[in-house]
Structures are given as structure tokens and as C-alpha cells.
Amino acid sequence: MESVPFCSTCGESVGFATDGEEKEVFVACHGCNYPLCKACLEDEVREGRVSCLRCEQPYQNVVIEKTNKEDNDFDERAAIEDHASEVQKNRLHARSVSTFSATGSEILSESGNPIWKDRVQSWKEKKKPAKKQPKKAEIPIQQEFDEKELTEQFEPLSRIIPISKNKLTPYRTVIILRLIVLGLFFHYRVTNPVYSAYPLWLTSIICEIWFAVSWVLDQFPKWCPVNRETYLDRLAARYDDSQLAPVDFFVSTVDPLKEPPLITANTVLSILAADYPVEKISCYVSDDGAAMLTFESLAETAEFATRWVPFCKKYEVEPRAPEFYFSQKIDYLKDKVQPSFVKERRAMKRDYEEYKVRVNALVAKAQKTPEEGWIMPDGTTWPGNNSRDHPGMIQVFLGHSGAHDIEGNELPRLVYVSREKRPGYQHHKKAGAMNALVRVSAILTNAPYILNLDCDHYLNNSKAIREGMCFMMDPNVGRDVCYVQFPQRFDGIDRSDRYANRNIVFFDVNMKGLDGLQGPVYVGTGCMFNRQALYGYGPPSLPALPKSSFCKWCCCCCCCCSGPKEEKKSENEIYRESRREDLDAAIFNLHEINNYDEYDRSMLISKMSFEKTFGMSSVFIESTLMETGGVPESVNPSTLIKEAIHVISCGYEEKTEWGKEIGWIYGSVTEDILTGFKMHCRGWRSIYCMPVRPAFKGSAPINLSDRLHQVLRWALGSVEIFLSRHCPLWYGFGAGRLKWLQRLAYINTIVYPFTSLPLIAYCCLPAICLLTGKFIIPTLSNMASVYFLGLFLSIILTAVLELRWSGVGIEDLWRNEQFWVIGGVSAHLFAVFQGILKLIAGLDTNFTVTSKSADDGEYGELYVFKWTTVLIPPTTILVLNLVGVVAGFSDALNSGYEAWGPLFGKVFFSMWVILHLYPFLKGLMGRQNRTPTIVVLWSVLLASVFSLLWVKIDPFINATNESDSSQGCSSIDC
């Protein structure tokens, strides 16, 4: 009989395999005879270990255990198979072992398990060392910090915050209901004509239909408004200062006597002190008037910047325009902990006041031009003495090789630019000046991004550049972004914002709505551009043109091509391609060039005729192909200034695509709208960035005449676009890259001046009705009353819900409505006629303004009155309605009580006109010795009404007449 080994796991005998006369020892592993009892083998298999612990060969006898999940009873079944071949191979005795069931063959414990199993399990738990829980490896703090940083580097730099559905769904529902009510209203108005006043009724119907169309164009682009949020901390985690993209700032000015040099200097100083690496910033100042005053004041500014910039960055002051920083009425010691701050601030304020005195002295000297012209300090004649005939001028004041600040640090580059002007050339005003800056900056610095500012818009938020970079440098967002538009905010506006100078409704409502579509429109300032978009290139996501398509760039391709003719295209395809060719003239995707070999690439570039597109400058052409910016390495630095002078010559743009397809687009005084529209047509999108602290702040005209003159210029630009080939009504359909709601928004920006015609007619209707006794609405039935009531309620609800999701105040909305009427009946009307005259006869009419009087004190400019012909139409409408109200009351008094009912309807519409024109009336009357205008207005109206009542009642005369008549009667009776 064989000796029975002990189990290596539990220490007990491994037992026998059978209970017969010839007992054989139980063997778990036939490869190495590792001693293991049957119970331990079952535990091993149950725990998933089916290989021998010593030789790692599979166990020859497999024990299978099945667990019943419902009653947790073990229904063990051991299946032992005899593999004779394997046993023979290992030279062991082979036996046929039958399958048996151990269930019920042994005494069970209270738990339902065999007693031997409970005993073995308890013994194993005592003998085995307690299992230690695996201890989590401690990660060093620095490693955790690094992993956190690594995670932040791949997070988005911005996110879209959609408007809550609780606010947006009711808003959209009311818009749809308003459309339905409008349909029912017009059905009633058209089917119920007023034959007694047919011309007035027909005029009102035409006006109301136009107003409805205008409302649709304005309302539906606000269908999907969004908010955005940026993460400056993630930008800092992903890109250090050396990795941030460079930015070229453009500041434009013309006449230093109208645009004070001190205001331009504050804008420049705020740019130089921005919270951004100094080697990444370049500031280009365009002096389109070639004034030596601008040049000398910029030289003074460069000298003062050596002290102002380090002060701003050391103490992190806001804003970084000294004039506005020192004039703040706040606690400037808040959050300041350095003891030296107060002393240095006082010293800096004194330095700034001395700097202001020097600049003011230059301004005083420039008031009278010497007969021999201006002479520079070195004795040479100033080249720009004739502002219409002078050479190009470039002066680099600060930069990498220029002056350093008082602490020895580098300062951002500051460049003065005055493009060449000669008689006989078309210079295209601001758009031409901006294109000259595009070329100069491409030669000298060639930053991939451009940020343009008006001379009176300073950097109010020193981190504004980083805010823009959260979109431009985000690989998931910035690839197809042509520009990031910031809202305009203004200083120095009166508290009530009488003439809606802040444009809150436009910047906080309309622009948010456009941001949910293809992006906001370009408004001329406070905008960060992708330089490649200005060059006319398409976005990277634009599909590459097929190889055969570049043949169209060769004008003689059809003549010299001797191959087989292509299949005849359908009429729709020919039309679509012609539209696309018109849209994409001299425009292509940079990435498509990489799809060709060297020969095809050279042919493509040759046929695209870069020189005919960008002009005769090899340095500039090479810079346009550098997507990430930077000056080409092949360029000799000593020749850059000479090349920069060449690209701003007045004849450089001749026979090129400048102003047609690339750069700022010519053809309108509002080149901003046109430039952004072309980019959106090419497939780009724009972003609206609204930081918590406004990025930029500027100044706005606050008196009535200047404000109307500004609105006139904007409206004239819209009319010019409407009458040009770039009209959104028909331009850009071939490419199909402009979204429909975005197109509606652009259509609205060019047709709104034409609303002045029906608006003037509609504002005159109430007065005409009061004077003639007619009315445009028949006697109302119950259903008609429901239509009118539903229309008024839908208008009110739309405004309320719009205020709810936008956060705009009701006063801002009311001021916007008032100035919409004021501008519509004045500036917009003149813009329409001026635009038509300019198109037909080439006449360019200018409306000159002359100052009448002014008051001093805070907001003194608000009360300046300057007479201009633009004021005639609204004044006429206002007087006409005032006279109509008086005449209406007079007629009602003479006609009896039955005339008072129709009178209230007419007076209601007339008062609607007067209330909308009330700010205009205040502007006309000025302060009137500080007597409120509303007192004067109501005094006149009430005096007129009570005078009429007195005449009608006339108690004294009537009593005398009655006594006389009674006496007459009595005498007759006698």
C-alpha cells in the first residue's frame, strides 16, 4: 500500500481516489505529482486557478462547481475524466474513474456545507496569514500637480453657455404666435378698407407691411442666442508666454485737431502696457493726415511709455490708459499691498501731468500753420506739409532694438506709418489706410493675428488679448474663426443715455443672437482678425479644389487646351460655378497646395498670379504663405524698411485684388460690414467675446447733431452696399457657405435705412387724421378688437422675454426704440437720397454742422446745439403732430360728445409719435435755463386745450347772451 502524502495547502492527507479494494492515492497534478487534496483542489478551481502552482500545467482532473444564485446552495458535481494518452505519456498508472456526486454522501453542518469542508476552511483561515489590503501607491505632490496641469492642457479654452430653455422656449413661442397674429391682423386690415379715407388707409397698409418685414429680418437672426465663457487659467497652462501667438495692433487717425493727440496717445499707452509678452506685441499707428503734430506727440508718448509701462505691470493697475486711470472716482488703494505704491503713483501722476503739458503745447503750436510749412527739429522740412501730396513715411519708435524702459526691459514695438498720397489716385479713406497697415506689418513683424482699434478706443482690460486667444489658439475652435469681435463700451455718456449712444440692444441682444449662427458682424473696432482671413484665403475646413480646377486660374487655358472637350454642363452648374468664381476670385485654401507635387504646385502658384493678387512685392507674397506668421528667413533685415515703404506707395494697389477680394473691402463708407460679410461668405465664422470687465472703451458723440451725423454715415454705408454688387440679397449664393439666418441679418443691416420712407409717412398719418377728421381704421368689431389686442400683447411679450434672456434693462430698450424713430425720420432719410444721388449722378453731398451755443459743466457737450439740415424732417413731424392734437381737441369741442370716441384713437397714435421724438425735442430746446423740457411741452399742450375749452364754454359771454335773449322775448310778448 502506498504511503499517503499530506496536502501542501491544508496539511492533511490527500486521501484516496476510490473506495475500492485497490485504493489509489488522489493525484491532482499528473505532471509533477504536487500533493493537493480534493477539497483544496476544488477551492483552487472555484477561485479560478486551474493550473498547478509548481509546474503551471493544467490539472488533469477538473472539479467543477456550480452555484445556485437563488438559494445559495452548493450543488457540487465532480467530473473526473481519464486521459489515458496523457497518463501514458507521463508514464503513470491509468485507471478508469467513474463520476460521482458528493452531495448527500457526507454529514452536513448547520450551514448546509459538508462538515469536512467547514473544518478545512476554518483551519485554512487560521493558518493563512491575514491578507493585507493592497496599499495605494502614494503619488508625490509634484507629480499630482504635473498630472493636473497635463489634464488642463487638453481642456477647451472656452465654452458656449446656451440660454436656458425656460427663457428661450417661451420667447420662440411668442415669436411664432406673433407671426400668426400678424397674418390675422393683415387679413383684417386688407379685407376692411376705409373708403372714406382710401389714400390714407392704403398708405398705412403699405407702411405696416414694410414694418412687419423689417421685424422679421431683425427678429429671426436672434433665434439661437448664446453666451460664451473663457478660461484664462487653461490658456496659461497650455501655452507659456513664449508660446503665445504675436499680435499686431492697428490704430488709425486722420486729423489731430478733430481727434486729439492725447486721446490717441492714451490708446497707444494702453496697448503698450497690455498684460502680454512684450516681444509678441507690435503697435502700428496710421496717420492718414500726415500731420507733424501726430508724429511729435507719438515721440513724446514713446518717451513717457518707458516709465508708464513698468508701473502698470508692477502694480497691475486697471485701466492702463493714464487719463482714465487717474480720473477714476474709486478707491485706488483697494487690493494694493506694496508700501511703495502710493509714492510711485503720485510720482507717476506728476509725470503724466507734465507729459500732458508737453502734448498740449504741441497742439497749441499746431493751431496755426507757418507759411513755409512745418520744420522738423533737425531743420529738415516735414514731408507731409501737403496732406494730399506727400511720400510714404515710416518711423519705428520702440521695439527690440529701440529704447528700453527705466528698468532696462524691452518695450513693445511702436511704429508710425503715413502712406504715400498723390493727386489722381483713389486712396479709399480708412479702408485704404488699414490695408496699408496690413502690408507694412506683414513686412516688419507679420503676426498671425491683427487687432484694430479706433484712436479713441483704449484697452480697458489688460487681459483682453488673452481673452481673444482663448478662441484663436484653441485648436478645436480657432481653425475656422476669421475674427473675434468685442462689444463696444463708452465713457462720458449721460446717465439717461438720451440718444442711445451705448447701443446696448445691438451689442447685448442682436450680437448674441448672431453668435449662435455664423458669428457677429464686424463693427469697425475692437476686433481681432486672423491674418489669413484678410488675405482672402478660405478656412482650413474648406474642401480642397480638385486638381483640374486650377486651370480656371489661367485666362488662356481654354485657348491653348487641345485635349478632348469636357461634357457639356447643365445651366444650373454653369451658374453656380460662375457665382463661385466670382466669390472666390484670387482666393484659395493654403492646405490645397500641399496636395500637389512640386511641378503642379509651381503651376498652381503661377496660374494663381500672386503678384496680380497681392502686388509686386516678393517679401510680402512670401509672408502671406506663412500661416503661423514671422518674417521670412530669406529676407535681409536691412531692406525691410525700404520694402515697407514700397508696399505703402499710392500705386501699389493698382491692378491688384486689394479692396476687392483681400484686405478691407472698398466701395462703402462702412467698410467694416462689407469686410466681415465677405469673410462669412467664404465659409469663415466669427466669435463674440464679452469679458466680465469690458475689453475696450471709447468715446461717443453725445449731442444731438453729432449723433445724427454719425448715424447718417452708417446708414449711407448700408445704402452703398445695397446698391453694389456685394448686396446680400444676391451676392454669395453660389458657394452656399453663408447660413440663411446670417444672410437675413446682413440683409437687415443694408435695408434698414429704407425704413425711413414708410416711417415718415406713418408718423405724419396721425396728424393728418386729426386735421382732416378722417381715420385709417374702420369701426372695430369684436373680432377686430381681439386682433389689435393680440398684436399689442405679442409686441409687449416679445420685448419682455427678450429682456429676460438678454439681461438688458427696459430703459435701454425704450431709448433704443426712441432713437430708432428719431434716426429713421432724419439721418436715414438723407442717407437714402444721398446714396441714390451718388449712384446716379456721382454727387457726394456733405452735411455741414455749425455750432450755435454750448454750456459748461458735466456733460456740457450734451447741450451743444448744432444746426444741420438733417434736423428739418423730425422738427416738421413734431410740430405737425402738436398742431394736430390741438386741432383734434378743437374739432371735438365743436362737434359734441359723439366726436370724443374717435378722437382718442387719433390722439393715441399722435402721442406715440410725440413720445418717441421727445429726446429730439429736448435736444432742440437745450437746457432752457434748466427748465425741464417736459414742463414746457405739457404747458403748451395744456394751455392750448384749456384755451379751447374756455372759448367753447365762455361762461361770461353766454350768460350775457341769454339775458339779452330773454329780454327780447319779454319785450315781444308785451
Secondary structure, DSSP 8 states (H G I E B T S, - for coil): -----B-TTT-SB--BS--SSS--B--S-TTT-----HHHHHHHHHTT--B-TTT--B-SS-EEEEE-TTT--EEEEE-----HHHHHHTT--------B--TTSS-B-TTSSBHHHHHHHHHHHHHS------------HHHHHHHHHHHHHTS-SEEEEE--HHHHHHHHHHHHHHHHHHHHHHHHHHHS--GGGHHHHHHHHHHHHHHHHHHHHHHGGGSS-EEEEE-HHHHHHH--GGGS--EEEEEEES-TTTS-HHHHHHHHHHHHTSSS-GGGEEEEEEETT--HHHHHHHHHHHHHHHHHHHHHHHHT-SS--HHHHHT--S-TTTT---TTHHHHHHHHHHHHHHHHHHHHHHHHHTTS--TT--B-TTS-B-TTSSTTSB--EEEEEESTTSB--TTS----EEEEEE--B-TT----HHHHHHHHHHHHHHHHT--SEEEEEETT-EESSTTHHHHHHHHHT-TTTGGGEEEEE---EEES--TT-TT-TT-HHIIIIIHHHHHTTT-----SSSEEEEHHHHTT---TTS----GGGGGGG-TTHHHH--S-------HHHHHHHHHHHHHTTT---HHHHTTS-HHHHHHHHHHHTHHHHH-S-HHHHHHHT-TT----TTS-GGGHHHHHHHHTSTTTTTTS-BTTTBSS--SSS-HHHHHHHHHHHTT-EEEE---SS-SEEEE---SHHHHHHHHHHHHHHHHHHHTSTT-TTTTTTTT--S-HHHHHHHHHHHHGGGGHHHHHHHHHHHHHHHHHS--SS----HHHHHHHHHHHHHHHHHHHHHHHHH---HHHHHHHHHHHHHHHTTHHHHHHHHHHHHHHT--------EEEE---STTGGGG-EEE-GGGHHHHHHHHHHHHHHHHHHHHHHHH-GGGHHHHHHHHHHHHHHHHHTHHHHHHHHTTTTT--HHHHHHHHHHHHHHHHHHHHH-HHHHHHHHHHHHHHHHHHH-
